[in-house]
Amino acid sequence: MTDPSTPAVAHAHVESFLQWMTVERGRAINTVISYRRDLVKYEDFLLSKKKTILTVEEQDIETFVKVMQASGESVASTARRIAAVRMLHSYLVSEDLRSDNPSARLEGVKVPSGVPKPLSLVEVESLLSATTGESSTEIRDRALLEFLYATGARISEACDLNLDDLDLSSRVVRLFGKGSKERIVPFGRTAEECLRTYLGVAGRSNLIPDSWAKGSDRDAVFLTNKGRRLNRQKAWHIVRDAGVRAGIRSEMSPHVLRHTCATHMLEHGADLRIVQEMLGQSSAGLRRPTARAYPWPAQQAVLSAPAWYVNVAGPVSGPVCRTGLLHPVPSWEPQTAVHHCLHQAGSQSCPTAHQVYLPG
């Protein structure tokens, strides 16, 4: 009879937990990958102590945390490992695999606020103008930078982007966020032009390999110079290097662009709930506005303009700003504003808070 406390049996429970995280909790693939990596370290530590997740005691977990902290890893990494261990042991108790939870009294690690400083409009223009070469990779990098700023997409969402997720004619993109939640996000003319250039003969076509290493790479929008799907690490370097070329002194990362996109929209009067929806963030605790909003593509049959929110009586017309939102000229009495533009067509700052209104 198999000993239920052996490392092999214990590891099988870890795999069941990770599957539960994916299927039952709907956690994003990258989150599950991070948890797997954290729990492998945890299991290795327990193995060195001749323990498993089924026999570990509270003091063992406390020692594990101290070892992680002494290794010089970041506070955020330690906090994530603690969260993974806590959730694993809660799962074991819920599945009657353990009668006690040795991590129940484990104190968390306080993570400093990670909200980055947003770029100014001048810095954004410098960043987006920093990549002007004509090589295929430079055209790709320019398209990636414009896409990240125009949509506020997470870097993982940009890397996971497939060709059939883009609708360039309507200037909208389908993104899959945390927990594989789908949303439709607009983008402006500048991003569209950069993407068209990249997807043309001078860009992505030159990055296609003679044979695909993975079948899924064939559908990827952003490719490496070896014809592989662009990964997060490479994309992070692209953004960082562009920041260096632009002379931006603050730390540059894809998340800075995402935060900058959101900040600029809010500074120009955008509704917080709408910005959260565009970025795929939770809007829990916010009051629903009184205006009726119709996101893409629910009313696509009546649309002829690439607006994110539209009048049910017909599309609103006007010049398109960089974020893909319209500068409308409503013909009816306005009620609650549900969105504002960020930029005029091109790259100039919008001089006024143009609003999209919906009838009540």
C-alpha positions as CSV (number, residue, x, y, z in Angstrom):
1,M,0.0,0.0,0.0
2,T,1.4,3.4,-0.9
3,D,2.4,5.7,2.0
4,P,0.2,8.8,1.7
5,S,3.0,11.0,3.1
6,T,5.7,10.2,0.5
7,P,7.0,13.0,-1.7
8,A,5.5,11.5,-4.8
9,V,2.0,11.4,-3.3
10,A,2.4,14.8,-1.8
11,H,3.5,16.3,-5.2
12,A,0.5,14.7,-6.8
13,H,-1.7,16.8,-4.4
14,V,0.3,19.9,-5.5
15,E,-0.6,19.2,-9.1
16,S,-4.2,18.7,-8.2
17,F,-4.2,22.0,-6.4
18,L,-2.7,23.8,-9.5
19,Q,-5.4,22.2,-11.7
20,W,-8.0,23.4,-9.2
21,M,-6.6,26.9,-9.4
22,T,-6.9,26.8,-13.2
23,V,-10.3,25.1,-13.5
24,E,-12.2,26.0,-10.4
25,R,-10.8,29.4,-9.5
26,G,-10.1,30.5,-13.1
27,R,-6.7,31.9,-12.3
28,A,-4.6,33.2,-15.3
29,I,-2.0,30.8,-16.8
30,N,0.8,33.1,-15.7
31,T,-0.4,33.1,-12.1
32,V,-0.5,29.3,-12.1
33,I,2.9,29.1,-13.6
34,S,4.2,31.5,-10.8
35,Y,2.5,29.4,-8.1
36,R,4.0,26.2,-9.6
37,R,7.5,27.7,-9.5
38,D,6.9,28.9,-5.9
39,L,5.6,25.5,-4.7
40,V,8.5,23.7,-6.3
41,K,10.9,25.7,-4.1
42,Y,8.6,25.0,-1.1
43,E,8.7,21.2,-1.9
44,D,12.4,21.2,-2.3
45,F,12.9,22.9,1.0
46,L,10.6,20.4,2.7
47,L,12.4,17.5,1.1
48,S,15.7,18.8,2.6
49,K,13.9,18.7,6.0
50,K,12.6,15.2,5.3
51,K,9.0,16.6,5.3
52,T,6.2,16.9,2.8
53,I,3.2,19.2,2.5
54,L,1.3,16.5,4.4
55,T,3.7,16.4,7.3
56,V,5.1,19.9,7.5
57,E,4.6,21.9,10.7
58,E,4.1,25.6,11.5
59,Q,7.8,26.1,12.5
60,D,9.0,24.5,9.3
61,I,7.0,27.0,7.2
62,E,8.4,29.9,9.3
63,T,11.9,28.6,8.6
64,F,11.1,28.5,4.9
65,V,10.0,32.1,4.9
66,K,13.2,33.1,6.7
67,V,15.3,31.2,4.2
68,M,13.6,33.0,1.3
69,Q,14.1,36.4,2.9
70,A,17.8,35.7,3.6
71,S,18.3,34.7,0.0
72,G,18.0,38.3,-1.1
73,E,14.8,37.8,-3.2
74,S,12.4,40.7,-3.5
75,V,9.7,41.4,-0.9
76,A,7.1,40.9,-3.6
77,S,8.4,37.4,-4.4
78,T,8.4,36.4,-0.8
79,A,4.9,37.7,-0.4
80,R,3.8,35.7,-3.5
81,R,5.4,32.5,-2.1
82,I,3.6,32.9,1.2
83,A,0.3,33.4,-0.6
84,A,0.9,30.2,-2.6
85,V,1.8,28.2,0.5
86,R,-1.3,29.5,2.4
87,M,-3.6,28.7,-0.5
88,L,-2.2,25.3,-0.9
89,H,-2.7,24.4,2.7
90,S,-6.2,25.8,2.7
91,Y,-6.9,23.6,-0.3
92,L,-5.5,20.5,1.5
93,V,-7.8,21.1,4.5
94,S,-10.8,21.7,2.2
95,E,-10.1,18.4,0.5
96,D,-9.7,16.5,3.8
97,L,-6.1,15.8,3.0
98,R,-5.0,17.4,6.2
99,S,-7.0,18.1,9.4
100,D,-5.0,21.2,10.3
101,N,-3.5,24.2,8.5
102,P,0.1,24.8,9.5
103,S,0.1,28.1,7.6
104,A,-3.0,29.6,9.3
105,R,-1.0,31.8,11.6
106,L,1.7,32.7,9.1
107,E,2.2,36.4,9.0
108,G,2.3,38.0,5.5
109,V,5.0,40.3,4.2
110,K,4.0,43.9,3.6
111,V,4.8,44.8,0.1
112,P,5.5,48.5,-0.6
113,S,3.2,50.3,-3.0
114,G,4.1,49.3,-6.5
115,V,2.2,52.0,-8.3
116,P,4.7,53.4,-10.9
117,K,5.0,57.1,-11.7
118,P,3.2,57.8,-14.9
119,L,5.0,59.5,-17.8
120,S,4.2,63.0,-18.9
121,L,2.7,63.6,-22.4
122,V,6.1,65.0,-23.5
123,E,7.8,61.8,-22.2
124,V,5.3,59.6,-24.0
125,E,6.0,61.4,-27.3
126,S,9.7,61.0,-26.7
127,L,9.3,57.3,-26.0
128,L,7.1,56.6,-29.0
129,S,9.5,58.6,-31.2
130,A,12.6,56.8,-29.9
131,T,12.2,53.8,-32.2
132,T,12.2,55.1,-35.8
133,G,14.4,52.6,-37.7
134,E,13.2,50.7,-40.7
135,S,14.4,47.2,-39.8
136,S,11.7,44.6,-39.2
137,T,12.4,44.4,-35.4
138,E,12.4,48.2,-35.1
139,I,9.0,48.4,-36.9
140,R,7.8,45.7,-34.5
141,D,9.0,47.6,-31.5
142,R,7.3,50.8,-32.6
143,A,4.1,48.9,-33.1
144,L,4.4,47.3,-29.7
145,L,5.0,50.6,-27.9
146,E,2.1,52.3,-29.6
147,F,-0.2,49.3,-28.9
148,L,0.7,49.2,-25.2
149,Y,0.1,52.9,-24.7
150,A,-3.1,53.1,-26.8
151,T,-4.8,50.2,-25.2
152,G,-3.3,50.0,-21.7
153,A,-2.8,46.3,-22.2
154,R,-0.8,44.1,-19.9
155,I,2.4,42.9,-21.4
156,S,1.2,39.3,-21.2
157,E,-1.9,40.3,-23.1
158,A,0.2,41.8,-25.9
159,C,2.5,38.8,-26.1
160,D,-0.5,36.4,-26.2
161,L,-2.2,38.5,-28.9
162,N,-3.1,36.5,-32.1
163,L,-3.8,37.9,-35.6
164,D,-7.5,37.1,-35.4
165,D,-7.8,39.2,-32.2
166,L,-7.1,42.4,-34.2
167,D,-9.7,44.3,-36.2
168,L,-7.7,47.1,-37.8
169,S,-10.5,48.4,-39.9
170,S,-12.6,49.0,-36.8
171,R,-9.6,49.8,-34.6
172,V,-10.5,47.4,-31.8
173,V,-8.7,44.4,-30.3
174,R,-9.8,41.4,-28.3
175,L,-7.7,40.9,-25.2
176,F,-7.8,38.0,-22.7
177,G,-6.9,39.2,-19.2
178,K,-6.5,37.5,-15.8
179,G,-8.6,34.4,-15.5
180,S,-9.0,34.4,-19.3
181,K,-11.6,37.1,-19.1
182,E,-12.3,38.6,-22.5
183,R,-12.7,42.3,-23.3
184,I,-12.8,44.4,-26.4
185,V,-10.6,47.5,-26.4
186,P,-10.3,50.4,-28.9
187,F,-7.2,52.0,-30.2
188,G,-6.4,55.1,-32.2
189,R,-5.3,55.8,-35.7
190,T,-1.6,56.1,-34.9
191,A,-1.5,52.6,-33.3
192,E,-3.5,51.3,-36.3
193,E,-1.0,52.7,-38.8
194,C,2.0,51.3,-36.8
195,L,0.3,47.9,-36.6
196,R,-0.5,47.9,-40.4
197,T,3.1,48.8,-41.2
198,Y,4.4,46.0,-38.9
199,L,1.9,43.4,-40.3
200,G,2.9,44.4,-43.9
201,V,5.8,43.2,-46.0
202,A,8.4,45.3,-44.2
203,G,7.7,44.0,-40.7
204,R,6.2,40.7,-39.5
205,S,6.6,39.0,-42.9
206,N,10.4,39.2,-42.6
207,L,10.3,37.6,-39.2
208,I,8.4,34.5,-40.3
209,P,10.7,31.4,-40.2
210,D,11.1,28.7,-42.7
211,S,9.4,26.4,-40.3
212,W,7.5,27.2,-37.1
213,A,9.0,25.9,-33.8
214,K,5.5,25.8,-32.3
215,G,2.2,25.8,-34.1
216,S,0.9,28.5,-31.9
217,D,3.7,30.9,-33.0
218,R,2.1,31.0,-36.4
219,D,-0.9,33.0,-35.1
220,A,1.2,35.4,-32.9
221,V,1.0,39.1,-33.7
222,F,4.4,40.0,-32.2
223,L,7.3,37.7,-33.3
224,T,11.0,37.6,-32.3
225,N,13.7,37.8,-34.9
226,K,13.7,34.0,-34.9
227,G,10.1,33.7,-35.6
228,R,8.9,32.8,-32.1
229,R,6.1,34.4,-30.2
230,L,7.5,37.4,-28.3
231,N,7.8,36.6,-24.6
232,R,7.3,38.9,-21.7
233,Q,11.0,39.2,-20.9
234,K,11.9,40.3,-24.4
235,A,9.0,42.7,-24.6
236,W,10.1,44.2,-21.2
237,H,13.5,44.8,-22.7
238,I,12.0,46.5,-25.7
239,V,10.2,49.0,-23.5
240,R,13.1,49.5,-21.2
241,D,15.6,50.1,-24.1
242,A,13.1,52.6,-25.7
243,G,13.0,54.5,-22.4
244,V,16.8,54.7,-22.4
245,R,16.9,56.0,-25.9
246,A,14.3,58.6,-25.1
247,G,16.3,59.8,-22.2
248,I,13.6,58.9,-19.6
249,R,15.3,58.8,-16.2
250,S,12.6,57.0,-14.3
251,E,12.4,53.3,-14.5
252,M,10.6,52.1,-17.6
253,S,8.5,49.0,-17.9
254,P,5.4,47.8,-19.7
255,H,3.4,48.4,-16.5
256,V,4.5,52.1,-16.6
257,L,2.9,52.4,-20.0
258,R,-0.3,50.7,-18.8
259,H,-0.4,53.0,-15.7
260,T,0.4,56.0,-17.9
261,C,-2.5,55.2,-20.3
262,A,-4.9,55.0,-17.4
263,T,-3.6,58.1,-15.7
264,H,-3.8,60.3,-18.8
265,M,-7.4,59.2,-19.5
266,L,-8.4,60.0,-15.9
267,E,-6.6,63.4,-16.0
268,H,-8.6,64.3,-19.0
269,G,-11.9,63.5,-17.3
270,A,-12.5,59.9,-18.2
271,D,-14.9,58.0,-15.9
272,L,-13.0,55.7,-13.5
273,R,-15.3,52.7,-14.1
274,I,-14.9,52.9,-17.8
275,V,-11.1,53.1,-17.5
276,Q,-11.2,50.1,-15.3
277,E,-13.3,48.2,-17.8
278,M,-10.9,49.1,-20.6
279,L,-7.9,47.9,-18.6
280,G,-9.7,44.7,-17.4
281,Q,-9.6,45.7,-13.8
282,S,-12.2,45.1,-11.1
283,S,-14.7,47.9,-10.5
284,A,-16.0,46.4,-7.3
285,G,-17.2,49.1,-4.8
286,L,-17.9,51.7,-7.5
287,R,-21.4,53.0,-8.2
288,R,-22.8,52.3,-11.6
289,P,-23.2,55.5,-13.6
290,T,-26.7,56.5,-14.8
291,A,-25.8,56.6,-18.4
292,R,-26.3,53.4,-20.5
293,A,-23.0,52.3,-22.0
294,Y,-22.9,49.8,-25.0
295,P,-19.4,48.3,-25.3
296,W,-18.1,46.6,-28.5
297,P,-19.2,44.5,-30.2
298,A,-22.7,44.3,-28.7
299,Q,-24.1,47.0,-31.0
300,Q,-21.7,46.3,-33.9
301,A,-24.6,46.0,-36.4
302,V,-25.4,49.7,-36.1
303,L,-21.9,51.0,-36.1
304,S,-20.0,52.6,-38.8
305,A,-17.4,54.4,-36.7
306,P,-14.8,52.9,-34.3
307,A,-16.3,54.2,-31.1
308,W,-16.0,52.2,-27.9
309,Y,-19.3,53.6,-26.5
310,V,-22.0,54.6,-29.0
311,N,-25.4,56.2,-29.2
312,V,-28.1,53.5,-29.7
313,A,-29.8,55.8,-32.2
314,G,-26.8,55.8,-34.4
315,P,-23.0,56.1,-34.3
316,V,-21.3,59.3,-33.1
317,S,-19.0,60.9,-35.6
318,G,-15.8,62.9,-35.0
319,P,-12.1,62.7,-35.2
320,V,-10.5,59.7,-33.6
321,C,-8.0,60.3,-30.7
322,R,-5.0,58.2,-30.0
323,T,-6.8,55.9,-27.6
324,G,-9.4,55.0,-30.2
325,L,-12.2,57.1,-28.6
326,L,-14.2,59.6,-30.6
327,H,-14.4,63.4,-30.4
328,P,-18.2,63.4,-30.7
329,V,-20.6,66.1,-31.6
330,P,-23.9,64.9,-30.0
331,S,-27.1,66.0,-31.6
332,W,-29.2,65.4,-28.5
333,E,-29.3,66.9,-25.0
334,P,-26.3,65.4,-23.2
335,Q,-26.7,63.5,-19.9
336,T,-24.0,61.7,-18.0
337,A,-20.6,61.6,-19.7
338,V,-19.2,58.1,-20.0
339,H,-15.9,58.8,-21.6
340,H,-13.5,61.5,-22.7
341,C,-10.8,61.5,-25.3
342,L,-7.1,61.6,-24.6
343,H,-5.5,62.8,-27.7
344,Q,-6.6,64.3,-31.0
345,A,-5.8,62.4,-34.2
346,G,-2.0,62.3,-34.4
347,S,0.0,63.0,-31.3
348,Q,-1.1,66.4,-30.0
349,S,-2.7,66.8,-26.5
350,C,-6.4,67.3,-26.6
351,P,-7.1,70.9,-25.7
352,T,-10.6,70.2,-24.2
353,A,-12.4,67.4,-22.5
354,H,-14.4,66.0,-25.4
355,Q,-17.2,63.8,-24.0
356,V,-19.2,60.9,-25.4
357,Y,-22.8,61.1,-24.2
358,L,-25.5,58.5,-24.3
359,P,-29.3,59.2,-24.1
360,G,-30.8,58.2,-20.7
